[in-house]
Amino acid sequence: MKYKLTIFIIVIISLIAYNLFIRKNEDSKFESEQIVYFPIKQINKDSIINIYSKDYVRYIFTKNTTENYILKMIEEYGELNGEEDAKLYDFGISTYGDWKIIQVDKNLSFYAYHNLVGWFFGYEENPEIPEFSIGFAKNIENVNYDYIFHLDPENERGDTGIGVFDNGKSFFIYLPDAYEENGNLTVTDKIKLSKTEKIEFISNEGLEISKINDLNFSIHKIKMYH
């Protein structure tokens, strides 16, 4: 309960910072880190990678939850900023065994997409909270740029996502600072994750990622500021 409440507080604080960033049009610069463009294989130290959301088909995999819970949580997240400058976004939902697969609107910000993965864990006790919530972003041109991520289970604050690209490069995302247009995904040698092991784990839990293209998604239009 304390962990879920902490995540909720962090999201609220992050959203306030995000609004200030957007409305004042300030350019937050990461002076201590280099902005690096693709290809990723050229990176050999901590580096921020520009992620262009429109180059991806983005999903969130949630296990042992319900469609109603998912929609309620997305709607609540979208309402955190009120009605000002809100837009409608398409969220597709499909079922694969015990999993609910969410396909995210291509225009949804880097910030909102990556924060939603943790948001589904909620901020109060609820039997519909998913057992797992995992993000998967599939690049439409190059499989090497596919990546999978989730909240860092060793971070009690719930404010950092960790993941791995298809080519094996691991990364972290400090979620409160993820409001740059192309994100703050940071490749690092300090984290060692295996894409193969992640896929195998998900497969053992009953979801074959290779088959999500065959799913039919029901589309829900949800209002969000992001």
Backbone torsions as a table, in degrees:
resi	resn	phi	psi	omega
1	MET	NA	-43.2	179.5
2	LYS	-63.9	-39.5	-179.4
3	TYR	-64.4	-43.5	-178.9
4	LYS	-66.2	-40.0	178.8
5	LEU	-64.6	-38.1	178.8
6	THR	-62.5	-43.5	177.6
7	ILE	-59.2	-43.3	-179.1
8	PHE	-61.1	-45.8	-179.3
9	ILE	-63.0	-41.3	-180.0
10	ILE	-63.3	-41.0	179.5
11	VAL	-63.6	-43.0	-179.8
12	ILE	-61.8	-47.7	179.8
13	ILE	-62.2	-40.1	-179.7
14	SER	-64.5	-39.5	-179.4
15	LEU	-66.1	-37.0	176.9
16	ILE	-62.6	-45.1	178.8
17	ALA	-63.1	-39.3	-180.0
18	TYR	-62.6	-43.9	179.7
19	ASN	-62.0	-43.9	179.4
20	LEU	-61.9	-39.0	179.4
21	PHE	-63.7	-46.4	-176.9
22	ILE	-68.9	-47.7	-171.7
23	ARG	-73.0	-28.5	177.5
24	LYS	-93.0	-7.0	177.8
25	ASN	55.0	42.3	179.4
26	GLU	-86.3	142.5	177.4
27	ASP	-98.8	104.8	177.2
28	SER	-79.8	122.0	-176.1
29	LYS	-109.7	138.4	177.2
30	PHE	-99.2	84.4	-171.5
31	GLU	-68.5	-25.1	-176.7
32	SER	-85.8	-5.9	-177.4
33	GLU	-129.3	151.0	-176.5
34	GLN	-90.5	133.0	172.9
35	ILE	-80.1	120.4	-174.9
36	VAL	-118.9	138.7	177.3
37	TYR	-100.2	166.0	177.5
38	PHE	-60.5	155.5	7.0
39	PRO	-82.0	146.7	-176.1
40	ILE	-66.2	-31.8	-173.0
41	LYS	-61.7	-14.2	179.7
42	GLN	-82.7	-4.6	-174.5
43	ILE	-88.5	132.2	179.1
44	ASN	-132.4	15.8	175.6
45	LYS	-154.2	174.3	179.6
46	ASP	-55.4	123.8	-177.9
47	SER	-150.8	139.3	174.8
48	ILE	-79.3	132.7	-180.0
49	ILE	-106.1	132.0	173.2
50	ASN	-75.2	120.9	177.2
51	ILE	-107.2	118.9	179.7
52	TYR	-96.7	105.0	-170.2
53	SER	-55.8	-34.8	-177.2
54	LYS	-71.9	-8.4	176.1
55	ASP	-86.9	1.3	-173.4
56	TYR	-126.8	150.9	161.5
57	VAL	-101.9	120.7	-168.9
58	ARG	-113.4	136.6	-177.7
59	TYR	-129.2	159.9	166.8
60	ILE	-129.3	125.1	179.1
61	PHE	-99.3	122.7	178.7
62	THR	-126.0	136.1	-177.7
63	LYS	-113.3	141.6	176.5
64	ASN	57.2	56.4	174.0
65	THR	-141.4	-172.6	-178.0
66	THR	-125.7	159.0	178.2
67	GLU	-63.7	-39.0	179.5
68	ASN	-61.8	-40.7	178.8
69	TYR	-64.6	-44.6	-179.6
70	ILE	-58.9	-48.4	-178.9
71	LEU	-63.8	-39.9	179.9
72	LYS	-62.5	-43.0	-177.8
73	MET	-69.9	-38.3	177.4
74	ILE	-64.5	-42.9	179.4
75	GLU	-62.9	-42.7	178.7
76	GLU	-63.3	-41.5	178.6
77	TYR	-61.7	-42.3	-179.7
78	GLY	-66.6	-24.8	-177.8
79	GLU	-87.6	-6.1	-175.7
80	LEU	-61.7	-26.0	-178.5
81	ASN	-100.6	5.7	-177.6
82	GLY	78.7	-160.8	-173.3
83	GLU	-97.7	-10.2	-174.5
84	GLU	-64.4	127.7	177.3
85	ASP	58.6	25.0	-179.9
86	ALA	-72.4	149.3	177.7
87	LYS	-130.4	159.5	175.6
88	LEU	-90.9	133.0	177.7
89	TYR	-123.9	148.0	179.0
90	ASP	-91.3	127.5	173.1
91	PHE	-121.6	119.4	177.2
92	GLY	-93.9	140.0	179.2
93	ILE	-128.8	132.8	177.2
94	SER	-138.5	166.1	-178.6
95	THR	-118.7	135.8	174.7
96	TYR	-136.8	98.4	-175.7
97	GLY	61.0	-124.6	179.2
98	ASP	-85.2	3.6	-175.0
99	TRP	-102.9	143.0	167.8
100	LYS	-107.0	122.7	-178.2
101	ILE	-102.1	125.9	-179.5
102	ILE	-110.3	124.4	174.2
103	GLN	-101.9	125.4	-170.9
104	VAL	-95.5	141.9	176.9
105	ASP	-53.4	134.8	-177.4
106	LYS	-65.4	-18.8	-179.4
107	ASN	-92.0	-5.0	178.4
108	LEU	-67.5	140.3	-174.8
109	SER	-64.7	156.3	173.1
110	PHE	-53.6	-44.7	-178.4
111	TYR	-58.1	-52.8	-175.0
112	ALA	-65.6	-42.8	-178.6
113	TYR	-59.8	-50.9	-174.8
114	HIS	-72.0	-30.2	176.5
115	ASN	-74.9	-30.0	179.3
116	LEU	-61.1	-33.2	-179.0
117	VAL	-56.1	-42.8	177.8
118	GLY	-80.0	-29.3	-177.2
119	TRP	-60.2	-31.8	-177.6
120	PHE	-65.5	-16.2	176.8
121	PHE	-75.7	-8.3	170.9
122	GLY	75.5	-179.0	-177.7
123	TYR	-132.6	8.7	176.0
124	GLU	-151.4	164.1	-179.4
125	GLU	-64.7	131.0	179.6
126	ASN	-157.2	126.3	-178.2
127	PRO	-65.4	-12.2	-178.6
128	GLU	-95.0	1.6	175.1
129	ILE	-60.7	129.8	-175.9
130	PRO	-65.9	150.6	175.7
131	GLU	-69.2	-39.5	177.0
132	PHE	-132.6	149.3	171.2
133	SER	-139.9	113.0	-170.7
134	ILE	-132.0	132.1	177.1
135	GLY	-92.9	141.8	176.3
136	PHE	-138.8	119.1	-179.0
137	ALA	-113.7	118.7	-176.6
138	LYS	-104.5	118.7	179.3
139	ASN	-72.2	135.2	-173.8
140	ILE	-78.5	-9.4	-177.4
141	GLU	-120.2	-32.5	-172.7
142	ASN	-141.3	116.2	-176.8
143	VAL	-62.8	-23.7	179.4
144	ASN	-62.1	-21.7	-178.2
145	TYR	-95.9	1.2	171.9
146	ASP	-62.2	144.6	174.9
147	TYR	-146.6	155.7	-179.5
148	ILE	-128.1	144.0	-175.7
149	PHE	-155.9	166.0	178.1
150	HIS	-162.6	173.3	175.3
151	LEU	-64.3	145.4	176.8
152	ASP	-71.0	113.5	-176.7
153	PRO	-67.2	-16.3	-179.6
154	GLU	-93.3	-1.3	179.8
155	ASN	-102.1	105.6	-175.6
156	GLU	-68.2	-21.0	179.8
157	ARG	-75.1	-19.4	179.6
158	GLY	66.6	28.6	-174.8
159	ASP	-112.1	10.7	-176.9
160	THR	-135.9	130.0	173.6
161	GLY	-98.7	148.3	175.5
162	ILE	-130.2	151.5	-178.8
163	GLY	-168.3	-170.0	-175.8
164	VAL	-150.4	141.2	174.5
165	PHE	-80.6	165.2	179.6
166	ASP	-60.9	-30.0	-178.9
167	ASN	-83.0	4.3	174.6
168	GLY	97.5	-6.0	178.7
169	LYS	-73.7	123.9	179.6
170	SER	-90.9	158.4	-176.1
171	PHE	-153.8	168.0	170.7
172	PHE	-133.2	158.1	176.6
173	ILE	-131.6	115.2	174.2
174	TYR	-82.0	103.8	-166.7
175	LEU	-61.4	-39.1	179.0
176	PRO	-61.3	-24.1	-178.8
177	ASP	-104.0	19.3	-173.5
178	ALA	-86.9	18.7	-172.5
179	TYR	-85.3	-3.6	172.7
180	GLU	-59.3	146.2	-176.4
181	GLU	-53.7	-41.7	-179.2
182	ASN	-104.0	17.0	171.4
183	GLY	81.0	-175.1	-179.7
184	ASN	-134.6	32.0	178.3
185	LEU	-61.9	123.3	-172.6
186	THR	-118.3	112.0	176.6
187	VAL	-73.8	135.9	-175.8
188	THR	-148.3	150.0	173.9
189	ASP	-87.5	-3.7	-178.0
190	LYS	-78.5	-15.6	178.6
191	ILE	-115.0	133.2	179.3
192	LYS	-122.2	102.2	177.8
193	LEU	-120.5	156.6	179.9
194	SER	-117.9	119.9	177.2
195	LYS	-61.3	-41.0	-179.6
196	THR	-60.0	-43.8	-179.7
197	GLU	-66.7	-36.9	178.0
198	LYS	-63.4	-46.0	-179.2
199	ILE	-64.1	-41.8	178.9
200	GLU	-63.9	-40.1	178.2
201	PHE	-61.1	-47.3	-179.6
202	ILE	-63.6	-39.9	178.3
203	SER	-62.6	-42.7	178.6
204	ASN	-65.3	-22.7	176.8
205	GLU	-89.0	3.9	171.4
206	GLY	104.1	9.2	-179.2
207	LEU	-120.8	122.2	175.5
208	GLU	-99.4	106.1	-176.1
209	ILE	-60.3	-32.2	-178.0
210	SER	-63.9	-14.5	-176.4
211	LYS	-102.0	1.6	-176.0
212	ILE	-68.4	-22.7	178.1
213	ASN	-66.6	-19.4	-178.5
214	ASP	-89.1	-3.4	-175.9
215	LEU	-80.5	151.6	172.3
216	ASN	-100.6	130.2	-176.8
217	PHE	-109.8	133.2	170.3
218	SER	-84.5	130.2	-173.6
219	ILE	-95.3	132.3	179.2
220	HIS	-125.4	125.5	177.8
221	LYS	-90.6	121.3	-175.1
222	ILE	-127.4	134.6	-177.8
223	LYS	-81.3	131.2	178.4
224	MET	-143.2	154.1	172.7
225	TYR	-75.1	-36.2	-171.5
226	HIS	-64.0	NA	NA
